[in-house]
Amino acid sequence: MNSNRWNLPVPVRDGQDIVFEIRSVRHAAEFLILHWPDSDRGSWKHLAAQIACLDVLESEREPEHARRAFVEAAKAAGILAEG
């Protein structure tokens, strides 16, 4: 599981303005399912990030692949917390 950790966490805000520091593929997958804003749930980037996480968890891709997809989805959803 440690091999799926990211070197740099991705800070994102949930619907109640709580900042989460996403540090691994597993944590990203959980956030995508449990905390993703309803207004963006099911968007192309949201689904692409879920697929990227699954690909990594199934050892088909490198963790950075999921991180890039998660960051793009968070930007599109307007929940990426800067700094």
Sequence and secondary structure as in RCSB ss.txt:
>XXXX:A:sequence
MNSNRWNLPVPVRDGQDIVFEIRSVRHAAEFLILHWPDSDRGSWKHLAAQIACLDVLESEREPEHARRAFVEAAK
AAGILAEG
>XXXX:A:secstr
 GGGEEEEEEEEE TTS EEEEEEHHHHHHHHHHTS TTTTT HHHHHHHHHHHHHHTTSS HHHHHHHHHHHHH
HHT B   
